Amino acid sequence: MCLDDFDGLVLFSGLHCASYFGIVQIVATLAGMEGCDIDKVDGGGNTPLVRAARCGHERVVKFLLGQEAVNPNGSDKYDWTPLCIAARSGHEEVVKILPGRGGVDLDKSDVLGRTPLHWTAEKGFEGVVKILLGQDSVNPEKSDISDQTPLCLAAGSGHEGVVKILLERDDVNADKSDEYGQTPLYLAARDGYEGVVIMLLGRNDVNPDKPNVLGQTPLSLAAKRGFQGVVRVLLEAASPATLEISGRTSLPAELGPLPLYRDDDGFYSVLGPPLSETADEDQPNGSTNGVFGYNPPMDKRFYGASECPGIRSAPLPLFVYLSPRLTQSSGPHTCTLRSYTCSAPNCTFKTPFRTKKALNRHYEAKHLARRFGCPAPGCERVSKRGFGRYDNFVAHMRCAHGASPAGRLC
């Protein structure tokens, strides 16, 4: 009786189990039994070779590759070959062994269009990247179904070592966009990977002002998310025309940390105020060069008390709870149920709010005396007809006038 199938129900055979645990003696014994299918898939769609490669068992992999019946390109349900699985798991020795077997496809794509190089670049395994790039059949410019190259994935994950290896090659396009118009520089700036940004800007073929399909540049998104170090680097590389159009000016490093400005979605960012003068909401509307001159108030505070002991109940600046990357809190908050009540004087609304953002909207609408007047020329929503809530004011600006309060087109 062969141990390939136990009672016809269990698809994880003895050979799969021995390959999984790396017991080469048992693998050899089972493989030599009469009627044993050495390339059979288990319930998860994995062959014994795939199991051994995933766990990094070099001796088992070497033994199985020596059997003619074993398909070295046999893939699982995600079309991951043994090489792909070993590469994305960081098993360098297994990756070295697999190309030695004839017929191994070193650049085979999976269901996402990703090759072994894509996966290992995203996960940051520098040794595996070097091994794969040493093979002539591996294309470092191959794109997945989202048109992302290995460099895009490495830059978007912040792996400086892998980015450096890829940038040293002449056949790598450092400014290639994916289907959303995101370049490696954009992806690195998006998540604040300053080291990767510096590396990419060192290439002459990288355009620091290249926008994505929504018109967002690496500088605008890094500023939006408050990555001050990345902003400083990009400001030095951005063209003067870009800075003038976007309403930003470069700040010398000796000035210290960049100031924070409230953006049009309630977040604080390092985007500077628009070049135009601030319009007085109680005066006739005006504009400068077609850009609405309006700066939202920067002194608004969160007035509320949290019933959760994991959050401080003292009034905090708005950006502290709307932009977690900028806060200096005491540590991660793990409470799953948040409850906030308004502590404004004489407030009759006692129902707790689930989020601080909801509490802030309530405070704007019920307790702030000022109104947000529209600065667009000829608009009637000014003074008493202005907006009590800032988010409603933003929506009006976008829908009625096609512009944001910070002077940028929507």
TAQUI-V655200 format. One record per helix or strand of 2 or more residues. SS is the DSSP state (alpha for helix, beta for strand). FROM is the first residue (numbers start at 1). TO is the last residue. If there is no record, write none. Layout:
# TAQUI-V655200
SS | FROM | TO
SS | FROM | TO
This chain:
# TAQUI-V655200
alpha | 14 | 21
alpha | 24 | 31
alpha | 48 | 55
alpha | 58 | 65
alpha | 82 | 88
alpha | 92 | 98
alpha | 116 | 123
alpha | 126 | 133
alpha | 150 | 157
alpha | 160 | 167
alpha | 184 | 190
alpha | 194 | 201
alpha | 218 | 224
alpha | 228 | 237
alpha | 240 | 246
alpha | 253 | 255
beta | 261 | 262
beta | 268 | 269
beta | 287 | 288
beta | 291 | 292
beta | 301 | 302
beta | 304 | 306
beta | 316 | 317
alpha | 318 | 322
alpha | 324 | 326
beta | 340 | 342
alpha | 356 | 367
alpha | 383 | 385
alpha | 390 | 401
